[in-house]
Amino acid sequence: MNEIIILVLIGLIAGAFSGMFGIGGGLVMVPAMVFFLAMSQHSAQGTSLGVLVIPVVAVAAYNYYKAGELNVKFAIIIALSFVVGGYFGSKLSLGVSEVMLKRIFGVLMLAMAMKLIFFTKGSAS
């Protein structure tokens, strides 16, 4: 039962982050599954991708579409390219040791956080 509660919380938080910020899998689900469910990095990444097989974000995307904030042409081009990148990226990932994969993942998250905090263009609110 504890595991079910953790999985539901991961889903709710990842879903909320996905709807709010367009993220969820890599930033929320993968680290949460590694830390709270003791999953391997590879297994957590695979499970995160498995969640996305079902169009879980369709409702959130529809809200953005209704508000005129979804560029359908760009989304289709990126989605088609994403399929190719996802295939080759998963093949590459499965050939990397878990320790190295966690380090690469951590550096990527840290680099993105630093960029967002210190180097984001645009006006400050």
Secondary structure, 3 states (H helix, E strand, C coil): CHHHHHHHHHHHHHHHHHHHHCCCHHHHHHHHHHHHHCCCHHHHHHHHHHHHHCCCCHHHHHHHHHCCCCCHHHHHHHHHHHHHHHHHHHHHHHCCCHHHHHHHHHHHHHHHHHHHHHCCCCCCC
